[in-house]
Amino acid sequence: MTLFFWSCNISFAASLGIWADYERTGQENEPSSGPLLVVANHQSNMDPPIVARSISHRTLFPAKRELFNIRLANLLLRMWGAFPLTRGQPDAQAYRMILSTLAKPKGCVTLFPEGTRSQGSMRDAQSGPAMIALRTGVTVLPIGITGTRELNGVLRALNPIGTIRVRIGRPFKVVDCGTDRKEAANSATVEIMGRIAELLPESFRGVYSDAAGTERKFTEDLPNA
């Protein structure tokens, strides 16, 4: 499974080098040790491989459960590191998968809090990622992605034409302030999305424009690795 992941990653990196104007910044912000929860904005089906290419961790991703109904797709997705997630309702199996991965010394999971692709600018996020970060206490790494909106369909991995920018932000943790857990997760979600928004041009920030650069209570910066 790991060999397949890195083979796909290397192949996709080559495609980016040939077809795309791809640039990433902030690599120094990625922690070198410990479990990691990566959070990013979501514009395209290409965002997961873009994230995988942009960080050094071997990360897992949730994917909508319907994709796993196709036998070949099920095999390839699982080999690459995806696991099924039922969208729009609680999924205990996916939740356990995330928790078990983040319990490992080098476990890494990437989540897109918006839950589905946005139409250019950021949309309201779900509180699940914040709740997971609050429960596990793991380090969270924000990533802002632009230039992938038109890259949909698996074949676009072979020719990802476009100007793609990936900005990796400072690592942080979600802080338990002793308030109601649901309220804390909702407030932390706004702060998490604000951190992602800061990594994007203002025109992409959408509903989280006002959350960028504001004072924070439920998330706390960590020293760079």
C-alpha positions in Angstrom: 0.0 0.0 0.0 2.7 2.5 0.9 4.7 1.6 -2.2 1.6 2.3 -4.3 1.0 5.6 -2.6 4.5 6.9 -3.1 4.6 5.6 -6.7 1.4 7.6 -7.4 2.8 10.6 -5.6 6.0 10.6 -7.7 4.1 10.1 -10.9 1.7 13.0 -10.1 4.6 15.2 -9.1 6.1 14.5 -12.6 2.8 15.4 -14.2 2.7 18.7 -12.3 6.2 19.5 -13.3 5.3 18.9 -17.0 1.9 20.5 -17.3 1.3 22.9 -14.4 2.7 26.0 -13.0 2.8 24.5 -9.5 4.4 26.2 -6.5 4.2 25.5 -2.8 5.4 27.6 0.1 5.6 27.1 3.8 7.1 23.6 3.8 9.1 24.6 6.9 5.9 24.7 8.8 5.2 21.0 8.5 6.1 19.2 11.8 8.7 16.5 11.5 7.3 14.2 14.1 4.0 13.2 15.8 0.6 12.6 14.4 -0.9 15.3 12.2 -4.3 16.4 11.1 -4.1 18.4 7.8 -7.0 20.7 7.0 -7.5 22.5 3.6 -10.0 24.3 1.5 -11.7 22.2 -1.2 -12.2 23.2 -4.8 -11.5 20.0 -6.9 -11.2 16.3 -6.9 -7.5 16.9 -7.5 -7.1 18.5 -4.0 -6.2 15.2 -2.3 -3.3 14.3 -4.6 -2.2 18.0 -4.5 -2.0 17.8 -0.7 -0.2 14.5 -0.9 2.3 15.9 -3.2 2.8 19.0 -1.1 3.6 17.5 2.3 6.2 14.9 3.3 3.8 12.9 5.5 2.1 9.8 4.1 -1.5 10.9 4.6 -4.9 9.2 4.5 -8.0 10.8 3.0 -11.7 10.1 3.3 -13.6 9.7 0.1 -17.4 9.5 -0.5 -18.6 6.0 0.1 -20.2 5.6 -3.4 -16.8 5.5 -5.0 -16.0 2.3 -3.2 -19.0 0.4 -4.8 -16.9 -0.1 -7.9 -14.5 -3.0 -7.4 -11.5 -1.6 -9.2 -11.9 1.8 -7.7 -12.3 0.3 -4.3 -9.0 -1.5 -4.7 -7.1 1.4 -6.0 -8.5 3.9 -3.5 -7.7 1.7 -0.6 -4.2 1.0 -1.9 -3.6 4.8 -2.3 -4.8 5.5 1.2 -8.4 6.6 0.9 -11.2 5.2 3.1 -15.0 5.5 2.7 -17.0 8.2 4.3 -20.8 8.7 4.3 -21.4 12.3 3.6 -24.2 14.3 5.3 -24.6 12.0 8.3 -22.4 10.7 11.2 -20.2 7.8 10.1 -18.9 5.8 13.1 -16.7 3.6 10.9 -14.9 6.5 9.3 -14.6 8.3 12.6 -12.9 5.3 14.2 -10.5 5.1 11.2 -9.5 8.7 11.7 -9.0 8.3 15.4 -7.0 5.1 15.1 -4.7 6.7 12.4 -4.1 9.8 14.6 -3.3 7.5 17.5 -0.2 6.3 15.7 3.2 8.1 16.2 3.4 9.2 12.5 -0.3 9.0 11.6 -1.6 11.6 9.3 -5.1 12.3 8.0 -6.2 15.1 5.6 -9.7 16.5 6.0 -11.6 19.2 4.0 -13.9 20.8 6.5 -16.2 22.2 3.9 -17.3 18.7 3.2 -17.7 19.1 -0.5 -16.2 21.2 -3.3 -16.8 24.9 -3.1 -17.6 27.1 -6.1 -14.5 29.3 -6.0 -14.8 30.9 -2.5 -15.0 29.2 0.8 -18.3 27.9 2.1 -19.6 27.0 5.6 -17.6 24.2 7.2 -18.6 21.3 9.3 -17.4 21.0 12.9 -16.2 17.4 12.6 -12.5 18.2 12.1 -12.5 20.6 15.0 -14.2 18.0 17.2 -11.5 15.5 16.2 -8.7 17.9 16.9 -10.3 18.8 20.3 -10.7 15.1 21.2 -7.2 13.9 20.1 -5.1 17.0 20.9 -3.1 16.4 17.7 -1.2 19.0 15.8 -3.3 20.6 13.0 -1.7 21.9 9.8 -3.7 24.4 7.6 -3.2 24.4 3.9 -4.6 26.9 1.3 -5.0 25.7 -2.3 -5.8 27.8 -5.4 -5.8 26.9 -9.1 -7.5 23.5 -8.9 -11.1 24.5 -9.5 -11.2 23.3 -13.1 -9.3 20.1 -12.4 -12.0 17.5 -12.0 -11.9 13.8 -13.1 -9.2 11.3 -12.4 -7.7 11.7 -15.9 -6.7 15.3 -15.1 -4.0 13.8 -12.9 -2.2 13.0 -16.1 -2.3 16.6 -17.4 -3.1 19.0 -14.5 -2.8 22.2 -16.6 -3.1 25.4 -14.6 -1.5 27.8 -12.1 -1.6 25.9 -8.8 -0.5 27.5 -5.6 -0.3 25.7 -2.2 0.5 27.6 0.9 1.2 25.7 4.1 0.4 27.6 7.3 1.7 27.4 10.8 0.8 24.4 12.9 -1.6 24.8 15.8 -3.7 22.9 18.3 -7.3 23.3 19.2 -7.6 24.4 22.8 -10.0 23.0 25.4 -11.3 26.2 27.1 -13.6 24.3 29.4 -16.8 25.4 27.6 -19.5 23.2 26.2 -17.9 20.7 23.8 -20.2 21.5 20.9 -19.9 25.2 21.4 -16.1 24.9 21.5 -16.0 22.8 18.3 -18.2 25.4 16.5 -16.0 28.3 17.6 -12.8 26.4 16.8 -14.2 25.6 13.3 -14.4 29.3 12.6 -10.9 29.9 13.8 -9.6 26.9 11.8 -11.3 28.1 8.6 -9.9 31.6 9.3 -6.4 30.2 9.4 -7.0 28.5 6.0 -8.5 31.8 4.7 -5.4 33.7 5.6 -3.5 31.4 3.2 -5.8 32.3 0.3 -6.3 35.5 -1.8 -9.1 37.6 -0.4 -11.4 36.7 -3.3 -11.3 33.1 -2.2 -12.1 33.6 1.4 -15.9 33.6 1.1 -17.8 33.3 4.3 -14.6 33.3 6.3 -13.3 36.7 5.1 -13.9 38.2 8.5 -12.4 35.2 10.3 -8.9 35.7 8.8 -6.5 37.5 11.1 -8.8 37.8 14.0 -8.0 37.2 17.7 -8.1 33.5 18.6 -9.3 31.8 21.8 -9.9 28.2 20.7 -6.7 27.6 18.6 -3.1 28.1 19.6 0.0 28.4 17.5 2.8 25.9 17.9 6.5 26.4 17.3 7.6 25.4 13.8 9.3 22.0 13.6 
